[in-house]
Amino acid sequence: MADAPHHRDRFDSKAHEVARFGAQRGVLKSAVHATVTLTAVDAEKAAALEGKPFILVANHSSHLDAPSILSALPWRIAKTLAIGAAADYFFDVWWRRGLTALFFNAFPVQRSGRRKQVVSARSLLERGIPVLLFPEGTRSKSGRMAHFRPGSAALATTLGVPILPVALIGAHHAHPRGSSWPKPGRLPVTVVFGDPIAPIEGENARDLTARVQAEVVRLVTVHGGPDAKELPA
């Protein structure tokens, strides 16, 4: 995939990378480890994709999800990862927009799809920048996984990039939707990385989505047990 000429911005400039290192490794990772007991499983599967565009896809039930993934990733991957965040929440006021951009290298995702995006997951992938997307579209209220939407898979099939499935276990219990702060006691949160999934020639987005979600469910079952709260009802 050829890179189109562009001016460096916060997604790939060295100055912003240095700032992100301080924010993510100096502040965010320390805060995560102070509030939960974080375990990363098979993070080397993400490291194997260094220097390549890919889509990291995970289940979503807590504000701990993105911080936990960033803290579990090797820095050489986390330093360029751009995270899709809801435009109507994380980019609605200047201070939240600034913090979201600094700590998460985030770009706005229009959940309504009505506004044109200057920066999108596709434009970033075309520049070689990996992205993290939550295909459920929003945090689960119950903690159980909802059906994945096909947008991530459509991008993967169109651009020919792999999807890295990730399972989050325990994040909803530690910091459920609606709570203002994680529960005390440093509850366990596990981030499990699966093998990259490449689109098959002729495969449509719906079928690739089903394969990706099945792998996330498998990872939750293997590492969280058959009674894991994250499994679909």
ROMARVO-216030 format. One line per 10 residues: number of its first residue (from 1); their letters; for each residue x, y, z of N, C-alpha, C. Coordinates in nm, 3 decimals. Layout:
N
NUM = A = X/Y/Z/X/Y/Z/X/Y/Z ~ ...
This chain:
233
1 = MADAPHHRDR = 0.085/-0.118/0.000/0.000/0.000/0.000/0.089/0.124/0.000 ~ 0.082/0.201/-0.106/0.171/0.315/-0.121/0.130/0.429/-0.030 ~ 0.229/0.496/0.028/0.201/0.609/0.114/0.182/0.734/0.030 ~ 0.073/0.807/0.054/0.050/0.934/-0.014/0.131/1.042/0.055 ~ 0.185/1.139/-0.021/0.261/1.247/0.042/0.174/1.323/0.142 ~ 0.230/1.357/0.256/0.155/1.432/0.356/0.251/1.507/0.447 ~ 0.200/1.610/0.512/0.277/1.681/0.612/0.266/1.603/0.744 ~ 0.377/1.592/0.814/0.374/1.521/0.941/0.282/1.593/1.039 ~ 0.207/1.516/1.115/0.117/1.572/1.215/0.133/1.492/1.343 ~ 0.039/1.505/1.436/0.058/1.440/1.566/0.055/1.287/1.557
11 = FDSKAHEVAR = 0.007/1.232/1.446/0.000/1.088/1.434/0.136/1.025/1.400 ~ 0.226/1.105/1.343/0.354/1.046/1.305/0.475/1.137/1.327 ~ 0.458/1.248/1.396/0.573/1.335/1.422/0.650/1.287/1.545 ~ 0.781/1.304/1.543/0.866/1.261/1.653/0.838/1.341/1.781 ~ 0.809/1.471/1.765/0.780/1.553/1.883/0.657/1.502/1.956 ~ 0.552/1.470/1.882/0.431/1.418/1.945/0.454/1.278/2.002 ~ 0.541/1.201/1.937/0.573/1.067/1.988/0.639/1.078/2.125 ~ 0.730/1.173/2.140/0.796/1.195/2.270/0.694/1.235/2.376 ~ 0.601/1.324/2.338/0.498/1.368/2.433/0.408/1.251/2.472 ~ 0.375/1.166/2.374/0.291/1.050/2.404/0.363/0.953/2.497
21 = FGAQRGVLKS = 0.493/0.938/2.478/0.568/0.847/2.565/0.554/0.890/2.711 ~ 0.570/1.020/2.734/0.555/1.070/2.871/0.414/1.051/2.923 ~ 0.315/1.075/2.838/0.175/1.064/2.881/0.135/0.918/2.903 ~ 0.172/0.832/2.808/0.128/0.693/2.816/0.210/0.610/2.914 ~ 0.342/0.620/2.905/0.426/0.538/2.990/0.448/0.600/3.128 ~ 0.455/0.732/3.133/0.480/0.797/3.260/0.358/0.817/3.345 ~ 0.243/0.838/3.282/0.121/0.869/3.358/0.016/0.759/3.344 ~ -0.024/0.730/3.219/-0.136/0.637/3.197/-0.105/0.496/3.247 ~ 0.009/0.442/3.209/0.042/0.305/3.249/0.056/0.295/3.401 ~ 0.114/0.397/3.463/0.126/0.397/3.608/-0.011/0.399/3.674
31 = AVHATVTLTA = -0.103/0.479/3.617/-0.239/0.488/3.673/-0.312/0.356/3.658 ~ -0.295/0.291/3.543/-0.361/0.162/3.521/-0.312/0.060/3.623 ~ -0.182/0.050/3.641/-0.126/-0.049/3.733/-0.156/-0.015/3.880 ~ -0.187/0.111/3.907/-0.223/0.150/4.043/-0.368/0.117/4.075 ~ -0.451/0.101/3.972/-0.595/0.080/3.995/-0.642/-0.061/3.967 ~ -0.571/-0.136/3.879/-0.608/-0.274/3.850/-0.482/-0.360/3.847 ~ -0.501/-0.491/3.854/-0.391/-0.585/3.836/-0.394/-0.631/3.691 ~ -0.306/-0.575/3.610/-0.310/-0.597/3.465/-0.219/-0.712/3.424 ~ -0.273/-0.801/3.341/-0.197/-0.911/3.284/-0.208/-0.906/3.133 ~ -0.095/-0.911/3.065/-0.092/-0.915/2.918/-0.054/-1.056/2.873
41 = VDAEKAAALE = -0.129/-1.109/2.778/-0.104/-1.244/2.727/-0.074/-1.237/2.577 ~ 0.041/-1.291/2.538/0.081/-1.301/2.396/0.093/-1.165/2.328 ~ 0.146/-1.066/2.398/0.164/-0.934/2.339/0.264/-0.937/2.223 ~ 0.348/-1.041/2.218/0.444/-1.051/2.107/0.375/-1.067/1.972 ~ 0.248/-1.110/1.974/0.174/-1.122/1.848/0.146/-0.985/1.787 ~ 0.135/-0.884/1.872/0.123/-0.748/1.822/0.258/-0.697/1.776 ~ 0.364/-0.730/1.851/0.498/-0.683/1.817/0.541/-0.733/1.680 ~ 0.489/-0.848/1.638/0.526/-0.904/1.508/0.476/-0.819/1.392 ~ 0.382/-0.728/1.419/0.326/-0.642/1.314/0.392/-0.505/1.311 ~ 0.502/-0.489/1.383/0.569/-0.359/1.389/0.601/-0.307/1.249
51 = GKPFILVANH = 0.572/-0.180/1.228/0.602/-0.116/1.101/0.499/-0.139/0.993 ~ 0.392/-0.212/1.024/0.289/-0.242/0.925/0.154/-0.182/0.967 ~ 0.073/-0.143/0.872/-0.063/-0.100/0.908/-0.149/-0.222/0.940 ~ -0.226/-0.214/1.046/-0.318/-0.320/1.082/-0.430/-0.261/1.166 ~ -0.536/-0.339/1.185/-0.650/-0.295/1.265/-0.657/-0.382/1.389 ~ -0.642/-0.322/1.504/-0.657/-0.393/1.629/-0.804/-0.382/1.669 ~ -0.868/-0.496/1.692/-1.011/-0.502/1.721/-1.031/-0.568/1.856 ~ -1.114/-0.507/1.941/-1.135/-0.562/2.076/-1.280/-0.546/2.118 ~ -1.322/-0.630/2.213/-1.452/-0.610/2.276/-1.445/-0.485/2.365 ~ -1.561/-0.429/2.395/-1.562/-0.295/2.458/-1.672/-0.286/2.562
61 = SSHLDAPSIL = -1.631/-0.269/2.690/-1.730/-0.259/2.796/-1.691/-0.163/2.906 ~ -1.578/-0.093/2.892/-1.527/-0.013/3.002/-1.435/0.098/2.951 ~ -1.427/0.207/3.028/-1.328/0.310/2.998/-1.186/0.261/3.025 ~ -1.172/0.144/3.086/-1.040/0.084/3.107/-0.987/0.016/2.982 ~ -1.071/-0.007/2.884/-1.031/-0.089/2.769/-0.910/-0.033/2.695 ~ -0.920/0.089/2.646/-0.809/0.148/2.571/-0.684/0.166/2.657 ~ -0.695/0.219/2.780/-0.575/0.229/2.864/-0.509/0.094/2.891 ~ -0.589/-0.010/2.909/-0.533/-0.143/2.936/-0.459/-0.197/2.814 ~ -0.517/-0.177/2.697/-0.452/-0.224/2.574/-0.321/-0.150/2.552 ~ -0.323/-0.018/2.566/-0.200/0.060/2.548/-0.093/0.018/2.648
71 = SALPWRIAKT = -0.133/-0.009/2.771/-0.037/-0.048/2.874/0.019/-0.187/2.849 ~ -0.059/-0.273/2.783/-0.015/-0.410/2.757/0.072/-0.420/2.632 ~ 0.060/-0.325/2.542/0.134/-0.330/2.416/0.281/-0.290/2.435 ~ 0.370/-0.350/2.359/0.508/-0.300/2.356/0.507/-0.155/2.305 ~ 0.597/-0.073/2.356/0.598/0.068/2.318/0.617/0.086/2.168 ~ 0.695/0.002/2.104/0.720/0.021/1.961/0.593/0.005/1.878 ~ 0.489/-0.056/1.935/0.358/-0.063/1.870/0.269/0.049/1.921 ~ 0.267/0.068/2.053/0.178/0.168/2.113/0.210/0.309/2.067 ~ 0.336/0.336/2.035/0.376/0.474/2.005/0.310/0.530/1.880 ~ 0.268/0.444/1.787/0.204/0.493/1.665/0.056/0.456/1.656
81 = LAIGAAADYF = 0.009/0.370/1.746/-0.130/0.326/1.739/-0.226/0.443/1.757 ~ -0.319/0.457/1.664/-0.422/0.560/1.673/-0.554/0.493/1.711 ~ -0.625/0.553/1.805/-0.746/0.492/1.860/-0.870/0.570/1.817 ~ -0.965/0.499/1.762/-1.092/0.561/1.725/-1.176/0.588/1.849 ~ -1.217/0.715/1.867/-1.296/0.754/1.985/-1.419/0.831/1.941 ~ -1.527/0.812/2.012/-1.655/0.873/1.975/-1.643/1.025/1.971 ~ -1.673/1.082/1.856/-1.660/1.228/1.838/-1.756/1.305/1.928 ~ -1.874/1.248/1.951/-1.976/1.319/2.027/-1.949/1.318/2.177 ~ -1.848/1.243/2.221/-1.815/1.241/2.364/-1.673/1.290/2.389 ~ -1.575/1.230/2.321/-1.435/1.260/2.349/-1.384/1.385/2.279
91 = FDVWWRRGLT = -1.455/1.432/2.179/-1.410/1.549/2.105/-1.511/1.664/2.111 ~ -1.599/1.662/2.212/-1.705/1.762/2.217/-1.661/1.892/2.285 ~ -1.561/1.886/2.374/-1.510/2.007/2.440/-1.358/2.008/2.426 ~ -1.300/2.128/2.430/-1.158/2.142/2.395/-1.064/2.065/2.487 ~ -1.091/2.066/2.619/-0.998/2.003/2.712/-1.000/1.850/2.699 ~ -1.120/1.793/2.677/-1.128/1.648/2.661/-1.068/1.607/2.526 ~ -1.089/1.689/2.425/-1.031/1.663/2.294/-0.878/1.661/2.303 ~ -0.821/1.759/2.375/-0.676/1.766/2.388/-0.617/1.649/2.464 ~ -0.680/1.613/2.576/-0.630/1.500/2.656/-0.643/1.368/2.581 ~ -0.754/1.351/2.509/-0.776/1.228/2.433/-0.671/1.214/2.324
101 = ALFFNAFPVQ = -0.640/1.326/2.257/-0.539/1.323/2.152/-0.401/1.293/2.210 ~ -0.367/1.353/2.324/-0.236/1.335/2.384/-0.215/1.193/2.435 ~ -0.308/1.144/2.515/-0.290/1.015/2.581/-0.319/0.896/2.489 ~ -0.409/0.913/2.394/-0.454/0.798/2.314/-0.426/0.811/2.165 ~ -0.361/0.922/2.123/-0.338/0.943/1.981/-0.469/0.920/1.905 ~ -0.576/0.974/1.960/-0.710/0.939/1.913/-0.753/1.022/1.792 ~ -0.841/0.965/1.715/-0.907/1.035/1.606/-1.058/1.019/1.623 ~ -1.137/1.119/1.583/-1.280/1.113/1.607/-1.353/1.018/1.513 ~ -1.445/0.942/1.570/-1.532/0.854/1.493/-1.674/0.907/1.507 ~ -1.734/0.941/1.396/-1.871/0.992/1.396/-1.967/0.874/1.403
111 = RSGRRKQVVS = -2.026/0.853/1.519/-2.113/0.737/1.535/-2.240/0.749/1.453 ~ -2.282/0.874/1.424/-2.400/0.892/1.341/-2.368/0.877/1.193 ~ -2.240/0.898/1.158/-2.200/0.888/1.018/-2.243/1.005/0.933 ~ -2.291/1.113/0.995/-2.346/1.225/0.919/-2.243/1.331/0.883 ~ -2.133/1.338/0.959/-2.033/1.440/0.934/-1.912/1.379/0.864 ~ -1.857/1.454/0.772/-1.737/1.410/0.702/-1.618/1.422/0.795 ~ -1.532/1.318/0.796/-1.415/1.317/0.883/-1.291/1.357/0.804 ~ -1.217/1.453/0.861/-1.091/1.494/0.800/-0.988/1.383/0.816 ~ -0.981/1.327/0.937/-0.893/1.213/0.965/-0.982/1.092/0.991 ~ -0.954/0.983/0.925/-1.035/0.863/0.940/-0.944/0.743/0.956
121 = ARSLLERGIP = -1.004/0.631/0.997/-0.926/0.507/1.009/-0.864/0.471/0.875 ~ -0.938/0.491/0.769/-0.885/0.456/0.636/-0.765/0.543/0.600 ~ -0.777/0.673/0.621/-0.666/0.762/0.585/-0.541/0.731/0.666 ~ -0.558/0.694/0.792/-0.443/0.659/0.876/-0.379/0.529/0.830 ~ -0.460/0.429/0.801/-0.407/0.301/0.754/-0.333/0.319/0.621 ~ -0.384/0.406/0.537/-0.318/0.431/0.409/-0.182/0.497/0.427 ~ -0.163/0.560/0.541/-0.033/0.621/0.575/0.057/0.523/0.651 ~ 0.008/0.402/0.674/0.088/0.302/0.744/0.073/0.304/0.895 ~ -0.027/0.376/0.945/-0.048/0.390/1.089/-0.153/0.288/1.136 ~ -0.120/0.201/1.232/-0.219/0.105/1.282/-0.326/0.175/1.364
131 = VLLFPEGTRS = -0.445/0.116/1.367/-0.557/0.177/1.439/-0.624/0.074/1.530 ~ -0.681/0.123/1.638/-0.761/0.041/1.729/-0.906/0.084/1.714 ~ -0.993/-0.013/1.685/-1.135/0.013/1.670/-1.213/-0.084/1.758 ~ -1.324/-0.035/1.810/-1.415/-0.119/1.890/-1.540/-0.143/1.807 ~ -1.552/-0.259/1.743/-1.661/-0.280/1.646/-1.801/-0.296/1.706 ~ -1.811/-0.301/1.839/-1.945/-0.299/1.898/-2.007/-0.159/1.890 ~ -1.922/-0.057/1.871/-1.971/0.078/1.853/-1.982/0.159/1.979 ~ -2.003/0.094/2.092/-2.013/0.162/2.220/-1.985/0.060/2.330 ~ -1.966/0.108/2.453/-1.939/0.017/2.565/-2.065/-0.061/2.601 ~ -2.046/-0.189/2.624/-2.157/-0.274/2.668/-2.202/-0.233/2.808
141 = KSGRMAHFRP = -2.331/-0.224/2.829/-2.384/-0.191/2.961/-2.374/-0.309/3.057 ~ -2.389/-0.429/3.003/-2.388/-0.549/3.089/-2.250/-0.611/3.100 ~ -2.159/-0.573/3.009/-2.028/-0.637/3.005/-2.022/-0.749/2.902 ~ -2.139/-0.797/2.859/-2.142/-0.904/2.759/-2.121/-0.846/2.619 ~ -2.055/-0.923/2.537/-2.020/-0.880/2.403/-2.144/-0.871/2.315 ~ -2.156/-0.761/2.242/-2.262/-0.745/2.143/-2.208/-0.788/2.006 ~ -2.295/-0.792/1.908/-2.251/-0.827/1.772/-2.156/-0.720/1.719 ~ -2.047/-0.764/1.656/-1.953/-0.672/1.595/-2.012/-0.614/1.467 ~ -1.995/-0.486/1.448/-2.035/-0.422/1.323/-1.928/-0.448/1.217 ~ -1.964/-0.444/1.089/-1.870/-0.487/0.984/-1.772/-0.380/0.935
151 = GSAALATTLG = -1.774/-0.260/0.995/-1.689/-0.153/0.944/-1.541/-0.186/0.944 ~ -1.492/-0.244/1.053/-1.349/-0.278/1.063/-1.311/-0.381/0.957 ~ -1.395/-0.480/0.941/-1.368/-0.584/0.841/-1.375/-0.528/0.700 ~ -1.465/-0.435/0.676/-1.475/-0.373/0.543/-1.346/-0.299/0.511 ~ -1.289/-0.229/0.609/-1.162/-0.161/0.589/-1.051/-0.262/0.558 ~ -1.049/-0.370/0.634/-0.944/-0.471/0.615/-0.951/-0.533/0.476 ~ -1.071/-0.564/0.430/-1.084/-0.626/0.299/-1.053/-0.526/0.187 ~ -1.091/-0.401/0.206/-1.066/-0.299/0.104/-0.917/-0.268/0.091 ~ -0.849/-0.255/0.204/-0.709/-0.213/0.205/-0.610/-0.329/0.210 ~ -0.661/-0.449/0.235/-0.573/-0.565/0.241/-0.483/-0.566/0.362
161 = VPILPVALIG = -0.534/-0.521/0.477/-0.454/-0.520/0.600/-0.509/-0.623/0.697 ~ -0.424/-0.677/0.785/-0.471/-0.778/0.881/-0.545/-0.714/0.999 ~ -0.624/-0.797/1.064/-0.692/-0.759/1.187/-0.627/-0.836/1.302 ~ -0.593/-0.765/1.409/-0.538/-0.829/1.528/-0.648/-0.835/1.634 ~ -0.703/-0.953/1.661/-0.810/-0.965/1.761/-0.755/-0.958/1.903 ~ -0.826/-0.887/1.990/-0.785/-0.872/2.129/-0.907/-0.894/2.219 ~ -0.888/-0.971/2.325/-0.994/-0.995/2.422/-0.962/-0.925/2.552 ~ -1.058/-0.850/2.604/-1.045/-0.785/2.734/-1.133/-0.860/2.834 ~ -1.071/-0.903/2.942/-1.141/-0.983/3.043/-1.128/-0.913/3.178 ~ -1.240/-0.883/3.241/-1.239/-0.823/3.374/-1.251/-0.673/3.377
171 = AHHAHPRGSS = -1.240/-0.606/3.263/-1.243/-0.460/3.262/-1.379/-0.406/3.304 ~ -1.486/-0.471/3.258/-1.619/-0.423/3.295/-1.644/-0.439/3.444 ~ -1.599/-0.549/3.501/-1.618/-0.571/3.644/-1.540/-0.468/3.726 ~ -1.419/-0.435/3.677/-1.335/-0.340/3.750/-1.383/-0.197/3.736 ~ -1.442/-0.165/3.621/-1.485/-0.027/3.596/-1.606/-0.030/3.501 ~ -1.724/-0.067/3.553/-1.841/-0.081/3.466/-1.889/0.052/3.410 ~ -1.957/0.043/3.300/-2.015/0.163/3.240/-2.109/0.230/3.340 ~ -2.094/0.362/3.354/-2.175/0.438/3.449/-2.103/0.471/3.576 ~ -1.991/0.402/3.603/-1.914/0.432/3.724/-1.815/0.543/3.692 ~ -1.783/0.623/3.793/-1.693/0.737/3.772/-1.546/0.699/3.790
181 = WPKPGRLPVT = -1.518/0.584/3.854/-1.380/0.545/3.880/-1.374/0.394/3.899 ~ -1.261/0.328/3.868/-1.251/0.183/3.892/-1.275/0.147/4.038 ~ -1.325/0.027/4.060/-1.349/-0.021/4.195/-1.216/-0.036/4.269 ~ -1.217/-0.021/4.402/-1.093/-0.037/4.480/-1.049/-0.183/4.484 ~ -0.924/-0.204/4.519/-0.875/-0.340/4.538/-0.791/-0.394/4.423 ~ -0.762/-0.312/4.323/-0.681/-0.355/4.209/-0.731/-0.487/4.152 ~ -0.856/-0.486/4.105/-0.918/-0.606/4.048/-0.845/-0.649/3.922 ~ -0.850/-0.779/3.888/-0.775/-0.829/3.773/-0.836/-0.790/3.639 ~ -0.752/-0.747/3.547/-0.789/-0.720/3.409/-0.686/-0.789/3.320 ~ -0.734/-0.868/3.225/-0.645/-0.941/3.136/-0.666/-0.895/2.992
191 = VVFGDPIAPI = -0.556/-0.870/2.923/-0.559/-0.835/2.781/-0.493/-0.949/2.705 ~ -0.570/-1.015/2.618/-0.521/-1.131/2.544/-0.514/-1.098/2.395 ~ -0.395/-1.115/2.337/-0.376/-1.088/2.195/-0.384/-1.218/2.117 ~ -0.461/-1.218/2.010/-0.473/-1.335/1.925/-0.379/-1.327/1.805 ~ -0.384/-1.428/1.720/-0.306/-1.426/1.596/-0.371/-1.332/1.496 ~ -0.291/-1.260/1.418/-0.348/-1.174/1.314/-0.435/-1.254/1.218 ~ -0.545/-1.192/1.176/-0.638/-1.255/1.083/-0.636/-1.176/0.953 ~ -0.594/-1.241/0.845/-0.586/-1.175/0.715/-0.714/-1.202/0.636 ~ -0.763/-1.102/0.565/-0.880/-1.126/0.479/-0.847/-1.232/0.373 ~ -0.943/-1.315/0.342/-0.929/-1.415/0.237/-0.982/-1.357/0.107
201 = EGENARDLTA = -0.914/-1.385/-0.001/-0.957/-1.331/-0.130/-1.103/-1.369/-0.158 ~ -1.183/-1.269/-0.188/-1.324/-1.292/-0.216/-1.413/-1.291/-0.093 ~ -1.353/-1.281/0.027/-1.431/-1.283/0.150/-1.499/-1.149/0.171 ~ -1.626/-1.150/0.208/-1.695/-1.023/0.233/-1.678/-0.981/0.378 ~ -1.715/-0.856/0.405/-1.695/-0.799/0.538/-1.774/-0.873/0.644 ~ -1.892/-0.919/0.610/-1.975/-0.990/0.709/-1.908/-1.119/0.755 ~ -1.853/-1.195/0.661/-1.789/-1.322/0.697/-1.660/-1.299/0.774 ~ -1.583/-1.196/0.734/-1.461/-1.165/0.809/-1.495/-1.119/0.950 ~ -1.600/-1.039/0.964/-1.644/-0.996/1.097/-1.677/-1.116/1.185 ~ -1.746/-1.213/1.128/-1.783/-1.333/1.204/-1.659/-1.410/1.249
211 = RVQAEVVRLV = -1.559/-1.419/1.162/-1.435/-1.488/1.199/-1.362/-1.415/1.313 ~ -1.358/-1.282/1.303/-1.288/-1.204/1.405/-1.359/-1.215/1.539 ~ -1.492/-1.200/1.539/-1.564/-1.208/1.666/-1.554/-1.348/1.725 ~ -1.558/-1.450/1.642/-1.545/-1.586/1.693/-1.409/-1.606/1.763 ~ -1.305/-1.542/1.709/-1.173/-1.553/1.771/-1.168/-1.477/1.904 ~ -1.230/-1.361/1.911/-1.234/-1.287/2.037/-1.310/-1.368/2.143 ~ -1.422/-1.427/2.102/-1.499/-1.513/2.194/-1.414/-1.631/2.240 ~ -1.339/-1.690/2.148/-1.253/-1.803/2.185/-1.147/-1.761/2.287 ~ -1.087/-1.646/2.265/-0.984/-1.597/2.357/-1.041/-1.572/2.496 ~ -1.162/-1.516/2.501/-1.228/-1.494/2.630/-1.256/-1.627/2.699
221 = TVHGGPDAKE = -1.303/-1.725/2.622/-1.336/-1.855/2.679/-1.212/-1.926/2.732 ~ -1.105/-1.923/2.654/-0.981/-1.992/2.694/-0.918/-1.928/2.818 ~ -0.916/-1.796/2.822/-0.844/-1.728/2.929/-0.935/-1.678/3.042 ~ -1.064/-1.672/3.018/-1.155/-1.628/3.122/-1.247/-1.738/3.171 ~ -1.247/-1.852/3.100/-1.333/-1.964/3.138/-1.468/-1.955/3.069 ~ -1.540/-2.068/3.061/-1.668/-2.070/2.990/-1.776/-1.984/3.053 ~ -1.755/-1.943/3.178/-1.853/-1.859/3.246/-1.809/-1.711/3.250 ~ -1.713/-1.676/3.168/-1.665/-1.538/3.165/-1.779/-1.441/3.136 ~ -1.781/-1.332/3.208/-1.891/-1.236/3.196/-1.897/-1.170/3.059 ~ -1.785/-1.169/2.986/-1.779/-1.099/2.857/-1.844/-1.175/2.744
231 = LPA = -1.866/-1.306/2.762/-1.920/-1.386/2.653/-2.061/-1.341/2.617 ~ -2.095/-1.347/2.487/-2.232/-1.310/2.447/-2.335/-1.393/2.519 ~ -2.450/-1.330/2.547/-2.557/-1.402/2.618/-2.613/-1.512/2.531
